[in-house]
Amino acid sequence: MTGLLTPVFVLVSLTFTLLFWLGGSRYLSIRNREVRISDIALGQPAWPRRLTQIDRAYHNQFELPLVFYALVCLVIVTGAQPAGFRFLEWQFVILRLAHAYVHVTSNQLRARFLLFAAGAMTLLAMWVLFGVHLLSSGN
């Protein structure tokens, strides 16, 4: 089971890293008067572009990764771990790390899209593999 959870811990670590980076960057932005407290109170802050990049990378961790987390939980609960699942699990996490890296650095839309699409296809393959394995084993 530890092997199944290690990629989960890596992805959760990415999420918290982005969260703390974003929080620290927002604090500095407020302290340096790049953003006004009154705008934050109204829910209309005009964060600098760089902070918006980090914010979007952080929020992206609550999209596809949630479907990944659900799948890993189902694999653990059912005990149905198909062959090749761990490889795909690591592939998905590596693609998410790469996606976040591009998002907070160059932010090149084409590269981001390709990494996102590859991650989505990997996750889809994981679900299909799990479903077929579950159905074929009679669980």
C-alpha positions as CSV (number, residue, x, y, z in Angstrom):
1,M,0.0,0.0,0.0
2,T,2.9,2.4,0.7
3,G,3.9,2.2,-2.9
4,L,0.4,3.3,-3.9
5,L,0.5,6.2,-1.6
6,T,3.9,7.6,-2.3
7,P,2.8,9.4,-5.5
8,V,-0.2,10.7,-3.6
9,F,2.1,12.3,-1.0
10,V,4.2,13.8,-3.8
11,L,1.1,15.4,-5.3
12,V,-0.2,16.6,-2.0
13,S,3.3,18.1,-1.3
14,L,3.1,20.0,-4.6
15,T,-0.3,21.4,-3.5
16,F,1.0,22.6,-0.1
17,T,4.2,24.0,-1.7
18,L,2.1,26.1,-4.1
19,L,-0.3,27.2,-1.2
20,F,2.6,28.4,1.0
21,W,4.3,30.1,-2.0
22,L,1.1,31.8,-2.9
23,G,0.4,32.9,0.7
24,G,3.9,34.3,1.2
25,S,3.8,36.0,-2.1
26,R,0.4,37.6,-1.4
27,Y,1.7,38.8,2.0
28,L,4.7,40.4,0.4
29,S,2.4,42.0,-2.3
30,I,0.2,43.5,0.4
31,R,3.2,44.6,2.5
32,N,4.8,46.3,-0.6
33,R,1.4,48.0,-1.3
34,E,1.0,46.3,-4.7
35,V,-2.5,45.4,-3.6
36,R,-4.8,47.2,-1.3
37,I,-6.4,45.6,1.7
38,S,-9.8,47.2,0.8
39,D,-9.7,45.4,-2.6
40,I,-9.2,42.1,-0.9
41,A,-12.0,42.8,1.6
42,L,-14.3,43.3,-1.4
43,G,-13.1,40.2,-3.2
44,Q,-11.7,42.2,-6.1
45,P,-7.9,42.3,-5.5
46,A,-5.8,43.1,-8.6
47,W,-3.0,40.7,-7.8
48,P,0.2,41.1,-9.8
49,R,0.4,38.8,-12.9
50,R,3.0,36.6,-11.2
51,L,0.8,35.9,-8.2
52,T,-2.1,35.1,-10.6
53,Q,0.1,32.4,-12.2
54,I,0.8,30.8,-8.9
55,D,-2.8,31.1,-7.9
56,R,-4.0,29.3,-11.0
57,A,-1.3,26.6,-10.6
58,Y,-2.5,26.1,-7.0
59,H,-6.2,25.9,-8.0
60,N,-5.4,23.4,-10.8
61,Q,-4.4,21.0,-8.0
62,F,-8.1,20.7,-7.2
63,E,-9.2,19.6,-10.6
64,L,-7.8,16.5,-12.2
65,P,-5.9,15.5,-9.0
66,L,-9.2,15.0,-7.1
67,V,-10.2,12.3,-9.6
68,F,-6.8,10.8,-9.2
69,Y,-7.1,10.7,-5.4
70,A,-10.6,9.1,-5.6
71,L,-9.2,6.4,-7.9
72,V,-6.3,5.6,-5.6
73,C,-8.7,5.3,-2.7
74,L,-10.9,2.9,-4.7
75,V,-7.8,0.8,-5.6
76,I,-6.9,0.6,-1.9
77,V,-10.4,-0.2,-0.7
78,T,-11.1,-2.8,-3.3
79,G,-7.6,-4.3,-3.3
80,A,-7.9,-4.4,-7.1
81,Q,-4.6,-3.1,-8.4
82,P,-4.2,-3.8,-12.1
83,A,-0.8,-4.5,-13.6
84,G,0.9,-1.3,-14.7
85,F,-1.2,0.9,-12.3
86,R,1.8,2.1,-10.4
87,F,3.7,3.1,-13.5
88,L,0.7,5.1,-14.7
89,E,0.3,6.6,-11.2
90,W,3.8,7.9,-11.3
91,Q,3.4,9.1,-14.9
92,F,0.4,11.1,-13.9
93,V,2.2,12.7,-10.9
94,I,5.2,13.6,-13.0
95,L,3.0,15.2,-15.7
96,R,1.3,17.2,-12.9
97,L,4.6,18.4,-11.6
98,A,5.7,19.4,-15.1
99,H,2.4,21.1,-15.7
100,A,2.7,23.1,-12.5
101,Y,6.4,24.0,-13.3
102,V,5.4,25.4,-16.7
103,H,2.5,27.2,-15.2
104,V,4.6,29.1,-12.7
105,T,7.6,29.7,-15.0
106,S,7.2,30.3,-18.7
107,N,3.4,29.8,-18.6
108,Q,3.5,28.8,-22.3
109,L,-0.1,27.8,-23.1
110,R,0.8,25.1,-25.7
111,A,3.2,23.3,-23.3
112,R,0.7,23.6,-20.4
113,F,-2.1,22.2,-22.6
114,L,0.0,19.3,-23.8
115,L,1.1,18.4,-20.3
116,F,-2.5,18.8,-19.1
117,A,-3.9,16.6,-21.9
118,A,-1.2,13.9,-21.4
119,G,-2.1,13.9,-17.7
120,A,-5.8,13.7,-18.4
121,M,-5.2,10.8,-20.9
122,T,-3.0,9.0,-18.3
123,L,-5.7,9.4,-15.7
124,L,-8.4,8.1,-18.1
125,A,-6.2,5.1,-18.9
126,M,-5.9,4.4,-15.1
127,W,-9.6,4.5,-14.7
128,V,-10.2,2.2,-17.7
129,L,-7.5,-0.2,-16.5
130,F,-9.0,-0.2,-13.0
131,G,-12.6,-0.7,-14.4
132,V,-11.6,-3.6,-16.7
133,H,-9.6,-5.2,-13.9
134,L,-12.5,-4.9,-11.5
135,L,-15.0,-6.2,-14.0
136,S,-12.8,-9.1,-15.2
137,S,-12.0,-10.2,-11.6
138,G,-15.7,-10.3,-10.6
139,N,-15.3,-7.9,-7.7
